Amino acid sequence: MTPEYEAIISRIESSAAAVRRAVGDAPPQRFGLAPKPGEWPAMETLTHVCQVIVHVYGTRIRRLMHETAPEFADFDEVSVRRAIMSKARLCSYGLPSPKPLTWA
């Protein structure tokens, strides 16, 4: 593995650790509450981050490492986020699973 790839992986791992610390410090009952009207609740933000990391960055990074000229399809994040939230699950990163949220 090249030093550049190792640096990218190290940054991803340190970002994941920062998110875990922030989640661990937050009161669980606040995950479904928006901080202000029109803003995303923490659970929706965490779902978005998780989906982008796994389905967008993760897939693209793997393909960039193993393919010469990969082509990437668009990612329908809104539909995926709604499907995940309707099941009240996040990625298996040790994040809480609160009751399902309702969407406008």
C-alpha positions in Angstrom: 0.0 0.0 0.0 1.3 3.4 -0.9 2.0 6.1 1.7 -0.8 8.2 0.2 -3.3 5.4 0.7 -2.1 4.8 4.3 -2.5 8.6 5.0 -6.1 8.5 3.7 -6.9 5.4 5.8 -5.4 7.0 8.8 -7.6 10.2 8.4 -10.7 8.1 7.9 -10.0 6.1 11.1 -9.3 9.3 13.1 -12.5 10.8 11.8 -14.5 7.7 12.9 -13.0 8.0 16.4 -14.0 11.6 16.7 -17.6 10.8 15.7 -17.7 7.9 18.3 -16.4 10.3 21.0 -19.1 12.9 20.1 -21.8 10.3 20.1 -20.7 8.8 23.4 -20.8 12.2 25.0 -24.3 13.1 23.8 -27.5 12.2 25.8 -29.3 9.4 23.9 -32.7 11.1 24.3 -31.4 14.0 22.2 -30.6 12.0 19.0 -34.0 12.4 17.5 -34.4 16.1 18.3 -33.5 18.8 15.8 -31.3 21.5 17.4 -33.3 24.2 15.5 -36.3 24.1 13.2 -35.2 23.0 9.8 -32.0 21.4 11.0 -31.3 17.7 11.0 -31.5 15.8 14.3 -28.3 14.0 15.3 -29.6 10.7 14.2 -30.3 11.9 10.7 -26.9 13.5 10.5 -25.2 10.3 11.7 -27.2 8.3 9.2 -26.1 10.6 6.4 -22.4 10.4 7.5 -22.6 6.6 7.8 -24.2 6.2 4.4 -21.8 8.5 2.6 -18.8 6.8 4.2 -19.9 3.3 3.4 -21.8 3.7 0.1 -20.1 6.6 -1.5 -16.5 7.1 -0.2 -15.9 3.5 0.8 -17.0 2.1 -2.6 -15.3 4.8 -4.5 -12.0 4.4 -2.6 -12.0 0.7 -3.1 -12.7 1.0 -6.8 -10.0 3.7 -7.2 -7.5 1.5 -5.6 -8.3 -1.5 -7.8 -9.6 -0.2 -11.2 -7.8 1.9 -13.8 -10.6 4.2 -14.8 -13.7 3.5 -12.7 -17.0 5.2 -13.5 -19.3 6.1 -10.6 -23.1 6.1 -10.6 -25.0 8.7 -8.6 -25.9 7.8 -5.0 -29.6 8.4 -4.0 -28.8 9.4 -0.4 -32.3 10.6 0.4 -34.0 7.3 -0.5 -31.3 5.3 1.3 -31.5 7.5 4.4 -35.3 7.2 4.6 -35.1 3.4 4.3 -32.5 3.1 7.0 -34.3 5.5 9.4 -37.6 3.7 8.9 -35.9 0.6 10.3 -34.3 2.6 13.1 -30.9 1.3 12.3 -27.5 2.8 11.5 -24.4 1.2 10.4 -23.0 -1.2 12.9 -20.5 1.3 14.3 -21.8 1.0 17.9 -24.2 3.9 17.4 -27.5 3.9 19.2 -30.7 2.7 17.6 -33.6 5.0 18.7 -37.2 4.8 17.8 -38.0 5.5 14.2 -38.3 9.2 13.2 -41.2 10.6 11.2 -40.4 12.5 8.0 -42.3 15.5 6.6 
